[in-house]
């Protein structure tokens, strides 16, 4: 019977890649502990190292601005819904 293909979350991949990056254990030991192939651990480690410059790029500021704008929109929606709720509560009391 064929073995089902496993899917890993980004969080799991990140933890394994960070563990490999710290180099406290060999890649083979990390792979054995997580029941992975050593090549997979090495690939995730390489992907993590390739993504590091993006974290510190100028685009990170753009992401922060988008996040702030989304928060402002959500706060506005919360205020709007609160006003509506209060209006209908006052109407029910009459």
MMTF fields as JSON, N, C-alpha, C and O atoms, coordinates in Angstrom:
{
  "mmtfVersion": "1.0.0",
  "mmtfProducer": "UNKNOWN",
  "numBonds": 375,
  "numAtoms": 376,
  "numGroups": 94,
  "numChains": 1,
  "numModels": 1,
  "chainsPerModel": [1],
  "groupsPerChain": [94],
  "chainIdList": ["A"],
  "bondAtomList": [4, 2, 8, 6, 12, 10, 16, 14, 20, 18, 24, 22, 28, 26, 32, 30, 36, 34, 40, 38, 44, 42, 48, 46, 52, 50, 56, 54, 60, 58, 64, 62, 68, 66, 72, 70, 76, 74, 80, 78, 84, 82, 88, 86, 92, 90, 96, 94, 100, 98, 104, 102, 108, 106, 112, 110, 116, 114, 120, 118, 124, 122, 128, 126, 132, 130, 136, 134, 140, 138, 144, 142, 148, 146, 152, 150, 156, 154, 160, 158, 164, 162, 168, 166, 172, 170, 176, 174, 180, 178, 184, 182, 188, 186, 192, 190, 196, 194, 200, 198, 204, 202, 208, 206, 212, 210, 216, 214, 220, 218, 224, 222, 228, 226, 232, 230, 236, 234, 240, 238, 244, 242, 248, 246, 252, 250, 256, 254, 260, 258, 264, 262, 268, 266, 272, 270, 276, 274, 280, 278, 284, 282, 288, 286, 292, 290, 296, 294, 300, 298, 304, 302, 308, 306, 312, 310, 316, 314, 320, 318, 324, 322, 328, 326, 332, 330, 336, 334, 340, 338, 344, 342, 348, 346, 352, 350, 356, 354, 360, 358, 364, 362, 368, 366, 372, 370],
  "bondOrderList": [1, 1, 1, 1, 1, 1, 1, 1, 1, 1, 1, 1, 1, 1, 1, 1, 1, 1, 1, 1, 1, 1, 1, 1, 1, 1, 1, 1, 1, 1, 1, 1, 1, 1, 1, 1, 1, 1, 1, 1, 1, 1, 1, 1, 1, 1, 1, 1, 1, 1, 1, 1, 1, 1, 1, 1, 1, 1, 1, 1, 1, 1, 1, 1, 1, 1, 1, 1, 1, 1, 1, 1, 1, 1, 1, 1, 1, 1, 1, 1, 1, 1, 1, 1, 1, 1, 1, 1, 1, 1, 1, 1, 1],
  "groupList": [{"groupName": "UNK", "atomNameList": ["N", "CA", "C", "O"], "elementList": ["N", "C", "C", "O"], "formalChargeList": [0, 0, 0, 0], "bondAtomList": [1, 0, 2, 1, 3, 2], "bondOrderList": [1, 1, 2], "singleLetterCode": "X", "chemCompType": "L-PEPTIDE LINKING"}],
  "groupTypeList": [0, 0, 0, 0, 0, 0, 0, 0, 0, 0, 0, 0, 0, 0, 0, 0, 0, 0, 0, 0, 0, 0, 0, 0, 0, 0, 0, 0, 0, 0, 0, 0, 0, 0, 0, 0, 0, 0, 0, 0, 0, 0, 0, 0, 0, 0, 0, 0, 0, 0, 0, 0, 0, 0, 0, 0, 0, 0, 0, 0, 0, 0, 0, 0, 0, 0, 0, 0, 0, 0, 0, 0, 0, 0, 0, 0, 0, 0, 0, 0, 0, 0, 0, 0, 0, 0, 0, 0, 0, 0, 0, 0, 0, 0],
  "groupIdList": [1, 2, 3, 4, 5, 6, 7, 8, 9, 10, 11, 12, 13, 14, 15, 16, 17, 18, 19, 20, 21, 22, 23, 24, 25, 26, 27, 28, 29, 30, 31, 32, 33, 34, 35, 36, 37, 38, 39, 40, 41, 42, 43, 44, 45, 46, 47, 48, 49, 50, 51, 52, 53, 54, 55, 56, 57, 58, 59, 60, 61, 62, 63, 64, 65, 66, 67, 68, 69, 70, 71, 72, 73, 74, 75, 76, 77, 78, 79, 80, 81, 82, 83, 84, 85, 86, 87, 88, 89, 90, 91, 92, 93, 94],
  "secStructList": [7, 7, 7, 7, 7, 7, 7, 7, 7, 2, 2, 2, 2, 2, 2, 2, 2, 2, 2, 2, 2, 2, 6, 1, 1, 7, 2, 2, 2, 2, 2, 2, 2, 6, 6, 7, 7, 2, 2, 2, 2, 2, 2, 2, 2, 2, 2, 2, 2, 2, 2, 2, 2, 2, 2, 6, 1, 6, 2, 2, 2, 2, 2, 2, 2, 2, 2, 2, 2, 2, 2, 2, 2, 2, 2, 2, 2, 2, 2, 2, 2, 2, 2, 2, 2, 2, 2, 2, 2, 2, 2, 2, 2, 7],
  "xCoordList": [0.839, 0.0, 0.881, 1.85, 0.546, 1.355, 1.165, 0.08, 2.219, 2.188, 1.589, 1.936, 0.683, 0.061, 1.07, 1.94, 0.939, 1.825, 1.49, 0.332, 2.496, 2.263, 2.34, 3.083, 1.562, 1.589, 2.029, 1.57, 2.915, 3.462, 3.033, 2.975, 2.735, 2.358, 3.602, 4.726, 3.379, 4.491, 5.182, 6.399, 4.401, 4.974, 5.941, 7.03, 5.535, 6.39, 7.672, 8.767, 7.524, 8.695, 9.651, 10.868, 9.084, 9.915, 10.669, 11.85, 9.981, 10.642, 11.785, 12.868, 11.541, 12.582, 13.749, 14.909, 13.451, 14.515, 15.336, 16.561, 14.671, 15.409, 16.286, 17.411, 15.752, 16.523, 17.77, 18.849, 17.633, 18.775, 19.75, 20.963, 19.212, 20.049, 20.898, 22.02, 20.369, 21.103, 22.29, 23.25, 22.226, 23.32, 23.728, 24.907, 22.772, 23.069, 23.186, 23.976, 22.384, 22.429, 22.709, 22.574, 23.098, 23.322, 21.98, 20.937, 22.027, 20.814, 20.214, 18.992, 21.06, 20.568, 19.82, 18.791, 20.324, 19.671, 18.316, 17.334, 18.282, 17.025, 16.012, 14.841, 16.467, 15.578, 15.031, 13.848, 15.872, 15.428, 14.419, 13.435, 14.649, 13.756, 12.361, 11.358, 12.305, 11.021, 10.503, 9.5, 11.195, 10.83, 10.752, 9.761, 11.823, 11.941, 13.201, 14.056, 13.295, 14.522, 15.469, 15.018, 16.762, 17.713, 17.698, 17.913, 17.441, 17.37, 16.23, 16.341, 15.13, 13.986, 14.344, 13.989, 15.041, 15.465, 16.403, 16.281, 17.325, 18.262, 17.524, 17.873, 16.519, 15.751, 14.999, 14.979, 14.378, 13.653, 14.609, 14.274, 15.794, 16.806, 17.226, 17.363, 17.426, 17.808, 16.693, 16.966, 15.436, 14.304, 14.238, 13.954, 14.501, 14.494, 15.588, 15.351, 16.772, 17.879, 17.61, 18.004, 16.948, 16.625, 15.571, 15.55, 14.7, 13.614, 14.034, 13.295, 15.185, 15.619, 15.723, 15.253, 16.302, 16.394, 15.023, 14.899, 14.01, 12.675, 12.112, 11.327, 12.51, 12.015, 12.5, 11.768, 13.723, 14.317, 14.252, 14.84, 13.552, 13.444, 12.523, 11.808, 12.558, 11.713, 10.242, 9.395, 9.928, 8.549, 7.909, 6.684, 8.726, 8.183, 7.419, 6.42, 7.869, 7.162, 5.803, 4.828, 5.747, 4.481, 3.493, 2.307, 3.979, 3.114, 2.583, 1.419, 3.427, 3.001, 1.938, 0.98, 2.094, 1.096, -0.238, -1.298, -0.184, -1.409, -2.095, -3.32, -1.298, -1.835, -2.519, -3.611, -1.882, -2.452, -3.751, -4.714, -3.784, -4.997, -6.136, -7.283, -5.82, -6.838, -7.373, -8.575, -6.497, -6.915, -7.824, -8.835, -7.478, -8.326, -9.716, -10.721, -9.769, -11.06, -11.889, -13.098, -11.222, -11.941, -12.448, -13.548, -11.644, -12.088, -13.286, -14.212, -13.282, -14.412, -15.668, -16.758, -15.513, -16.659, -17.187, -18.4, -16.306, -16.723, -17.52, -18.556, -17.039, -17.761, -19.138, -20.115, -19.22, -20.493, -21.482, -22.653, -21.005, -21.872, -22.304, -23.422, -21.439, -21.788, -22.889, -23.823, -22.794, -23.823, -25.158, -26.19, -25.15, -26.377, -26.988, -28.198, -26.16, -26.647, -27.291, -28.375, -26.626, -27.172, -28.487, -29.412, -28.59, -29.814, -30.981, -32.082, -30.706, -31.79, -32.136, -33.292, -31.159, -31.468, -32.368, -33.297, -32.093, -32.931, -34.331, -35.303, -34.455, -35.758, -36.582, -37.803, -35.898, -36.61, -37.092, -38.084, -36.417, -36.804, -38.094, -38.776, -38.435, -39.648, -40.817, -41.939],
  "yCoordList": [-1.177, 0.0, 1.237, 1.318, 2.192, 3.394, 4.302, 4.379, 4.964, 5.883, 7.21, 7.72, 7.776, 9.045, 10.177, 10.176, 11.113, 12.264, 13.186, 13.557, 13.551, 14.417, 15.876, 16.236, 16.706, 18.147, 18.82, 18.467, 19.787, 20.47, 21.931, 22.563, 22.453, 23.856, 24.72, 24.253, 25.982, 26.92, 27.082, 27.256, 27.024, 27.149, 26.004, 26.222, 24.786, 23.618, 23.732, 23.486, 24.105, 24.255, 25.3, 25.114, 26.398, 27.459, 26.994, 27.299, 26.25, 25.751, 24.803, 24.885, 23.904, 22.948, 23.681, 23.364, 24.658, 25.412, 26.22, 26.282, 26.838, 27.582, 26.656, 26.998, 25.487, 24.495, 24.102, 23.966, 23.92, 23.565, 24.731, 24.534, 25.94, 27.132, 27.341, 27.841, 26.962, 27.127, 26.18, 26.453, 25.069, 24.094, 23.511, 23.229, 23.326, 22.643, 21.145, 20.459, 20.647, 19.248, 19.186, 20.182, 18.009, 17.852, 17.816, 17.568, 18.067, 18.02, 16.619, 16.466, 15.604, 14.228, 13.974, 13.298, 14.505, 14.314, 15.038, 14.508, 16.236, 17.001, 16.272, 16.157, 15.78, 15.057, 13.791, 13.481, 13.073, 11.846, 12.166, 11.445, 13.227, 13.612, 13.966, 13.666, 14.604, 15.031, 14.078, 14.359, 12.947, 11.94, 12.532, 12.369, 13.222, 13.853, 13.344, 12.713, 13.628, 13.329, 14.512, 15.658, 14.267, 15.363, 16.406, 17.592, 15.957, 16.916, 17.913, 19.074, 17.457, 18.332, 19.405, 20.572, 19.007, 19.969, 20.998, 22.194, 20.541, 21.45, 22.404, 23.582, 21.912, 22.771, 23.848, 25.007, 23.476, 24.467, 25.495, 26.674, 25.044, 25.953, 26.96, 28.151, 26.48, 27.352, 28.362, 29.534, 27.897, 28.799, 29.893, 31.051, 29.519, 30.513, 31.552, 32.751, 31.094, 32.026, 32.926, 34.093, 32.402, 33.202, 34.264, 35.317, 33.995, 34.922, 36.01, 36.975, 35.878, 36.853, 38.273, 39.193, 38.509, 39.889, 40.556, 41.771, 39.768, 40.337, 40.91, 41.858, 40.341, 40.824, 42.243, 43.065, 42.53, 43.825, 44.775, 45.856, 44.378, 45.209, 46.402, 46.452, 47.353, 48.532, 48.181, 48.929, 47.062, 46.623, 46.275, 46.237, 46.023, 45.707, 46.901, 46.728, 48.112, 49.317, 49.401, 49.855, 48.959, 48.965, 48.005, 48.311, 46.856, 45.895, 46.47, 46.268, 47.176, 47.79, 48.854, 48.965, 49.637, 50.655, 50.005, 50.482, 48.934, 48.224, 47.665, 47.7, 47.158, 46.612, 47.708, 47.501, 48.861, 49.99, 50.463, 50.777, 50.516, 50.941, 49.957, 50.362, 48.687, 47.681, 47.811, 47.675, 48.071, 48.255, 49.474, 49.419, 50.571, 51.78, 51.479, 51.903, 50.742, 50.38, 49.516, 49.705, 48.571, 47.697, 48.468, 48.211, 49.411, 50.243, 51.091, 51.265, 51.611, 52.4, 51.533, 51.975, 50.312, 49.403, 49.048, 48.964, 48.84, 48.549, 49.718, 49.519, 50.93, 52.115, 52.216, 52.53, 51.957, 52.019, 50.993, 51.305, 49.779, 48.731, 49.028, 48.693, 49.644, 50.018, 51.065, 50.973, 52.057, 53.089, 52.464, 52.792, 51.574, 50.902, 50.088, 50.13, 49.359, 48.533, 49.401, 49.085, 50.493, 51.403, 52.008, 52.152, 52.363, 52.943, 51.96, 52.323, 50.7, 49.709, 49.333, 49.029, 49.35, 49.073, 50.148, 49.841, 51.422, 52.515, 52.401, 52.715, 51.961, 51.793, 50.693, 50.803, 49.626, 48.532, 48.9, 48.344, 49.822, 50.237, 51.049, 51.115, 51.659, 52.493, 51.649, 52.151],
  "zCoordList": [0.0, 0.0, 0.0, 0.755, -0.841, -0.978, 0.241, 0.819, 0.601, 1.733, 1.283, 0.217, 2.095, 1.748, 1.858, 2.729, 0.984, 0.961, 2.13, 2.32, 2.905, 4.059, 3.635, 2.722, 4.312, 4.068, 5.346, 6.432, 5.219, 6.381, 6.366, 5.311, 7.538, 7.642, 7.516, 7.699, 7.201, 7.084, 8.44, 8.509, 9.505, 10.85, 11.143, 11.673, 10.796, 11.016, 10.195, 10.7, 8.932, 8.064, 8.631, 8.625, 9.119, 9.688, 10.92, 11.085, 11.794, 13.006, 12.655, 13.235, 11.706, 11.309, 10.652, 10.918, 9.797, 9.118, 10.126, 10.016, 11.103, 12.132, 12.963, 13.327, 13.253, 13.997, 13.209, 13.786, 11.912, 11.071, 10.964, 10.896, 10.95, 10.844, 12.095, 12.01, 13.246, 14.498, 14.594, 15.315, 13.871, 13.781, 15.128, 15.344, 16.037, 17.298, 17.059, 17.708, 16.116, 15.705, 14.21, 13.498, 13.747, 12.314, 11.592, 12.198, 10.3, 9.484, 9.545, 9.566, 9.572, 9.639, 10.948, 10.95, 12.053, 13.348, 13.386, 13.905, 12.839, 12.796, 11.924, 12.286, 10.774, 9.863, 10.526, 10.39, 11.23, 11.895, 12.995, 13.158, 13.742, 14.833, 14.317, 14.965, 13.148, 12.581, 11.505, 10.849, 11.329, 10.325, 8.922, 8.21, 8.546, 7.231, 6.547, 7.169, 5.273, 4.535, 4.74, 4.732, 4.921, 5.116, 3.996, 4.247, 2.748, 1.638, 1.831, 1.436, 2.441, 2.669, 3.696, 3.532, 4.744, 5.764, 5.141, 5.406, 4.327, 3.656, 2.719, 2.637, 2.02, 1.103, 1.876, 1.462, 3.001, 3.808, 4.408, 4.517, 4.792, 5.331, 4.253, 4.531, 3.032, 1.926, 1.614, 1.356, 1.641, 1.397, 2.452, 2.144, 3.689, 4.769, 4.556, 4.705, 4.211, 3.977, 2.771, 2.774, 1.746, 0.572, 0.879, 0.242, 1.848, 2.18, 3.169, 3.361, 3.789, 4.799, 4.247, 4.915, 3.082, 2.589, 2.404, 2.553, 2.084, 1.891, 3.182, 3.156, 4.3, 5.595, 5.848, 6.399, 5.449, 5.715, 4.519, 4.549, 3.491, 2.291, 2.546, 3.546, 1.624, 1.734, 1.642, 2.13, 1.028, 0.895, 2.233, 2.346, 3.236, 4.557, 5.096, 5.794, 4.785, 5.194, 4.525, 5.124, 3.278, 2.542, 3.189, 3.308, 3.6, 4.271, 5.584, 5.93, 6.301, 7.557, 7.299, 8.064, 6.232, 5.905, 5.531, 5.935, 4.773, 4.4, 5.642, 5.759, 6.553, 7.797, 8.62, 9.149, 8.725, 9.47, 8.821, 9.52, 7.498, 6.797, 7.05, 7.239, 7.053, 7.305, 8.729, 8.956, 9.674, 11.062, 11.188, 11.889, 10.518, 10.559, 10.006, 10.576, 8.889, 8.296, 9.246, 9.383, 9.893, 10.829, 12.048, 12.537, 12.533, 13.662, 13.258, 14.05, 12.062, 11.574, 11.492, 11.857, 11.017, 10.919, 12.302, 12.494, 13.256, 14.629, 15.197, 15.831, 14.969, 15.436, 14.804, 15.484, 13.534, 12.811, 13.364, 13.583, 13.586, 14.114, 15.55, 15.94, 16.327, 17.696, 17.705, 18.502, 16.832, 16.739, 16.346, 16.931, 15.369, 14.941, 16.08, 16.299, 16.79, 17.894, 18.971, 19.46, 19.34, 20.352, 19.888, 20.688, 18.624, 18.079, 18.204, 18.617, 17.831, 17.886, 19.32, 19.613, 20.214, 21.621, 22.213, 22.96, 21.878, 22.366, 21.79, 22.477, 20.553, 19.917, 20.588, 20.701, 21.035, 21.687, 23.078, 23.55, 23.744, 25.092, 25.094, 26.117, 23.982, 23.901, 23.876, 23.809]
}
